[in-house]
Amino acid sequence: MAAKADCDAVVVGAGFGGLYAVRRLTQAGLKVVAFETADDVGGVWYWNRYPGARCDCESFYYSYSFSEALQQSWTWSLRYSEQPEILRYLAHVADRFDLRRHYRFSTAVTGAAFDAAAGLWRITAADGATVSARFLVTAMGCLSQVNWPEIEGVRDFAGRLFHTAQWPHEGVDFTGRRVGIIGTGASAVQAIPRIAEQAARLTVFQRTANWVLPAWNRAAEPDFDVWVKANYAEIRARCLASGGAVPFDPPTRAAGDVSDLERHAVFEALWTLGGMRFFTAFTDLFTSTAANAAAQAFVRGKILETVRDPETARKLTPSDHPIGVKRPPLEDDYYATFNRDTVELVDIRSAPIQAVEGQVVRTADAEFELDDLVVATGFDAITGPLLALDLRGRGGVRLADVWREGPQTYLGLAVAGFPNLFTITGPLSPSVLANMPTAVEQHVDWIADCILELRRRGVATIEPTDAAQAAWTAHTADVVEGTLYARSNSWYFGSNVPGKPRTFGVYLGGFGRYREHCEAVARAGYEGFRLDAAPN
């Protein structure tokens, strides 16, 4: 006889994934206890409050679809929503569906161990509280474990020190100050233009140049909002069927199928439109070196047109990776910001930062005295949030040990040896290469349907078989090898975290295809999973 649990499911996280998991599971009649480190809902949008923080998916589809009333009543103010509005949206969802009552806020989960004899997860919180549950559903997101650079003295900077992923809620005034920022990833690209508007001087420490695309963000158009709300069913269906969970028209031609003049015209039209649609230009941008080189040449031309100083333009132009294989940030003013006399670009690949001493950042060939230092080095992405939970499966085996050589999962949803654990947008699922609200809804719906089916059938535990997990892990790696992603070093591979095993953490086969595979697994009685009627 299985032991009695405190609740049916524990959910960890209060962002898009966690809130919908709580909604869906409680709506199905399950007793849920949810934990959140922050003092309120929001997930990544709670913490990332740096100036310029904004979504790189358009507002009308970066939103929930589970409630028709919700999507008809909410109106976005911008084409690409900024952090405060997204946070208000998630707070509205929490209020509308009365989700906060299930949460223990300001309470981090510090450990979770599966008790095989009882068939329960035993979860421990930072305040010493423990909760037992039949199922553990993780929803911390892929970008929540903060990554600090291994630079001597950086945490001891004597001026004001900030990290973009842990920004002060009261905001920061940089007026008249000497500011340095380390990093030129997505967060930095958004923050740099806004900080430059205030700072007396801004020094940008860049190791790797990034391909930056325009968003052409603007106020939302009322007529477009009316059209969206009248056509949401079709928009959501297109998201579910697409490679990136977005309602874009897919490309139909390879780059080599058209003339140079026509190819340039296609790029120009998509550049003018703005956003990630740029990558819908041709079918082979991520598989053909020549096609990708054409896209690089086009964007290189835009950089040279915008940045007045040729040497600065050269430094800002990537030379070590194809366009798109590192997450391309969206920002309208990034390149033009380097035309300001008060902004300096420092190449720390050729002259690395050696140490931070007092208020001085010392590189191999110069010293920079600063009032404020902003660290924009992102996250220990994809696996970091899960490993931080100190998960222990059958026999006390640590997830960190199982993943010592890189993540292994089945569908990015579950891990062999960790029964009744479900990982929303987990490693080796489409996750960060898909529109996140659509991706989390697909995962949560699959998980909820699975739990209900297990209860109906009297099944106590579910976990992947070793064979199914090995096959899925190998398949995800094989898909990457057929693309230009394999030629890059990026946080998709964990390359931004010293010592992290090089494994591509995302499924590249396309969201629509992935969703169909998940549905087929469920229809086949959860093929690839081991189902046990009693704890063992």
Beta strands, then each sheet from edge to edge (+ up, - down):
strand 1: 7-12
strand 2: 32-35
strand 3: 103-104
strand 4: 109-115
strand 5: 120-125
strand 6: 130-138
strand 7: 160-163
strand 8: 178-182
strand 9: 201-206
strand 10: 343-347
strand 11: 353-357
strand 12: 360-363
strand 13: 367-369
strand 14: 372-375
strand 15: 391-392
strand 16: 421-423
strand 17: 461-464
strand 18: 529-532
sheet 1: 3+ 2+ 1+ 6+ 5- 4+ 15+
sheet 2: 3+ 2+ 1+ 6+ 16+
sheet 3: 7+ 14+ 8+ 9+ 10+
sheet 4: 11+ 12- 13+
sheet 5: 17+ 18-
end
